């Protein structure tokens, strides 16, 4: 069974470079992308930052709205739309920040779903981290 996409779900590019020390399970979600199945965004951020990597987020949210009958299929289509039009060259992950579902008043079984997401990028630190230092930056000499 496919993992349910919901608020807090994290997607990664299949070719994203991530630290070896951080392990999480994924499941294919869209072409070239996988959804994390055993962790949410907050847990994953903490795990990746513990090994000295940094997280950059695009401040603005992007959204997509789709109509249909099956809720999870609609969520996957909305996420696919976001990924298709997205900033794929500069970001290696996406976090689902909000999901809203509304039933149609005119058609009893039809509803629409709007998905909001933020682009994210995990990367190695620009300045190497040294064990025992209180920050990621080397002291000025």
Secondary structure, DSSP 4 states (H G I P E B T S, - for coil): -PPPP-TT-EEEETT----TT----EEEEETTEEEESS--HHHHHHHHHHTT-EEEE-SS-EEEEEEES-HHHHHHHHHHHHHHHS-TTT-SEEEEEEEEEEE-SSSTT-EEEEEEEEEEEEE--SS---TT-SSSSPPP-
